[in-house]
Amino acid sequence: MDLDALRHGDLSKLGEAITDWQQMTKKLADLQKDAETNLKAKADNARWAGVNATVSRGFITRTAAEFADAHTQADSITKILSDTHGELIGFRTELTAAIARGAQQNLSVIDTGEGTFTVTGDTRPDWASDPSGKTGATDQKAADALRDEIQAILAKATQSDKSAATVLRLLADQAKYGFTDAAYADRDSAAKAVAAAEKLAKMARNPAAMSLDDIKTFNRTMDTFHDDSLFAEQFATRLGPKGTLQFWTEMTSAHAGARGSELDTMKSLQSNLSLTLATASFSDSEAMQDWKKGVVAERNTNFRAADSFSPVGALGSQVISSLMREGQYDTEFLDDYRQTLFKADKGAGESNTDALWVKGYDALDLVFGDGNGRDPLEGLFEGLSHNPEAATHAFESKADLDHMLGTTVYTDRGEPLGRALEAAVTGVGAGGSTSPAPPHSSAQVEIMANVMNAVAQPGDGAKLVTEGLGDSFGNMTASYMPEISQAFAGPNSGPIFVTNSEAPAGLNVSDATRFLSATSADPYGRAGIIYGESIYTANLLEAHLSDSSLFDGSREKVLADIGRNSGIIEGLVGHSAANAEINDSISGEKDYNSALKAKGDFAKTWAAVGLTFIEVPERLGGAAMGAVGGGMLGAVAGSAVDRLIDGQQLEGAKDEALYHSSQDLFRARNTILLRCPGRA
């Protein structure tokens, strides 16, 4: 920055721009609030059908999110500009004061252009008569000291100006269309993130030089910044697609067989690197678009550690999939990568997929933890489990779904596939929040119907439950209790078994029957079904007995239909368990009790997964049915779970009363009747 630019530049224009941005930010905050409380809230509670259900609702949701991002970006820009403006004024004040002190010492400061300046001493008027011959009014040391002081001020001002310009450009580049959700409180925080990314990318380009202490420092920095949009994008793009894959290849090779604190460090590094790349994947910058395309293009490249003796290392797909196990990756990126990986996997046939990925690629263990990362589908499925939209896209094709289910017999991918399917059909990602889940879309219901159909197939269909999928099938069943109930109750049962599903009648009763029976053979699957049925029944009774207008008929009819459906589901579960001789199995007793305890707290979140189907009177909480912890209804769901934990556990290996959920049902009904006497 030129001396005169800082000294005499018109900073009032920047101040005016900040005022404009402040006003814009305030207006966008109002629009964001209006979009969330009116536009989106009304869309969430509306009963959509047809094209509106699949197009209009999604459009409104995205529009509301754009208002939120617009406010976030405007707020960040305002703060960065304001911070920079304040700093430049401060530097101008320092510069003016320094020049004034110099003048008192008879020193003149002159701008010579292009960032240069001179400091000279004034000539003494009496120097000709001075025997010493000294011509200046001050000495050179004072001039040098003033020069250095001014140079330091200009350097700081230049850094402030350049870093502000850099982060503002990077912010604008994050979203090709619309706005970014990157939020910064000031210029320094944004600049610090970019500088940290540059430092770590430089280290990662030379992994052989990184000691374990260096890796710990690297990891601590990444742990601090992995959710920062600018940091993540700059780290990934500075390292490049090949560099990213090579870095992790080198890390896994150099620290193979890690134990103790070294293993803990590497596990943490893998997690933080995964989260960083996930954050980066949402950037729309041109450099990040190239990175994503490059990673997909490198899927068949053989990556070897520099000091490896084996000519075969790991495929690019194996490396990047091992880094998808945590964090939510961008939907478009997951779609592109998944399509190429699915195509390769299907080309090998169900029985040869394990050989396709594992055979010959055993030189590296790409995962510090469970498994070895050689089957890239496992990592992909974990990635899909954190992105419900991408997961739904992945299994919309019945052919793809059937293939992936069929491969579980020959691979170890059953559990991650199950988690991906949960996200696909429920709309809630693994580890997702307990806020009300979106209504099941027609596409999601169709996937659930196809899963049920696959399990219902005679022969080996039911065996899918034993391939690591039983736990997830139980969770999926809990989420689909409204649709399952309507399947059992038959046509026109919607007024009793209410739901906001876009396809409430989308399940086949025969497939649902066989699916429930097969899933019940797994202790965790069985626990999921029982929990889901109890929560749905409790909420359903609460709704009907607190608002008789939901069904144009008698209370006895409602209770009879709900009780009959509950009995059908419980009977299927009980019959399946009896066939498996659970009553006579000590191990079965222990497994089931463990499953109940393990699912207890998690089950309370199912009140927000597929069971948020109706608005209730304000006196009962005024919230959607099943809102966890909110109002009386959330309490009903939660207490139902607690009662099940106490009453559902097997009380002995030969306990004939395997299930007490009917007791739970009657307790819930009687409690509600006492609270709501006289309801017709």
HELIX and SHEET records of a PDB file:
HELIX    1   1 LEU A    3  HIS A    8  1                                   6    
HELIX    2   2 SER A   12  ASP A   34  1                                  23    
HELIX    3   3 ALA A   35  LYS A   40  3                                   6    
HELIX    4   4 ALA A   41  ASN A   45  1                                   5    
HELIX    5   5 GLY A   50  VAL A   51  1                                   2    
HELIX    6   6 ASN A   52  SER A   56  3                                   5    
HELIX    7   7 ARG A   57  GLN A  104  1                                  48    
HELIX    8   8 TRP A  127  SER A  129  5                                   3    
HELIX    9   9 GLN A  140  ASP A  173  1                                  34    
HELIX   10  10 ARG A  187  ALA A  204  1                                  18    
HELIX   11  11 PRO A  207  ALA A  209  5                                   3    
HELIX   12  12 LEU A  212  PHE A  225  1                                  14    
HELIX   13  13 SER A  229  LEU A  239  1                                  11    
HELIX   14  14 PRO A  241  ALA A  254  1                                  14    
HELIX   15  15 GLY A  260  ALA A  280  1                                  21    
HELIX   16  16 GLU A  286  ALA A  297  1                                  12    
HELIX   17  17 GLY A  316  SER A  322  1                                   7    
HELIX   18  18 THR A  331  GLY A  347  1                                  17    
HELIX   19  19 GLU A  350  ASN A  352  5                                   3    
HELIX   20  20 THR A  353  VAL A  358  1                                   6    
HELIX   21  21 PRO A  376  SER A  385  1                                  10    
HELIX   22  22 PRO A  388  ALA A  394  1                                   7    
HELIX   23  23 LYS A  398  THR A  407  1                                  10    
HELIX   24  24 GLY A  414  THR A  426  1                                  13    
HELIX   25  25 SER A  442  ALA A  456  1                                  15    
HELIX   26  26 GLY A  461  THR A  466  5                                   6    
HELIX   27  27 GLY A  470  SER A  479  1                                  10    
HELIX   28  28 MET A  481  ALA A  489  1                                   9    
HELIX   29  29 VAL A  509  THR A  519  1                                  11    
HELIX   30  30 PRO A  523  SER A  546  1                                  24    
HELIX   31  31 SER A  548  LEU A  550  5                                   3    
HELIX   32  32 ARG A  555  ASN A  579  1                                  25    
HELIX   33  33 ILE A  582  ASP A  584  5                                   3    
HELIX   34  34 ILE A  586  LYS A  604  1                                  19    
HELIX   35  35 THR A  605  ALA A  608  5                                   4    
HELIX   36  36 GLU A  618  LEU A  620  5                                   3    
HELIX   37  37 GLY A  631  GLN A  648  1                                  18    
HELIX   38  38 SER A  661  ARG A  675  1                                  15    
SHEET    1   A 2 LEU A 107  GLY A 113  0                                        
SHEET    2   A 2 THR A 116  GLY A 121 -1                                        
SHEET    1   B 2 ASN A 302  PHE A 303  0                                        
SHEET    2   B 2 ALA A 314  LEU A 315 -1                                        
END                                                                             
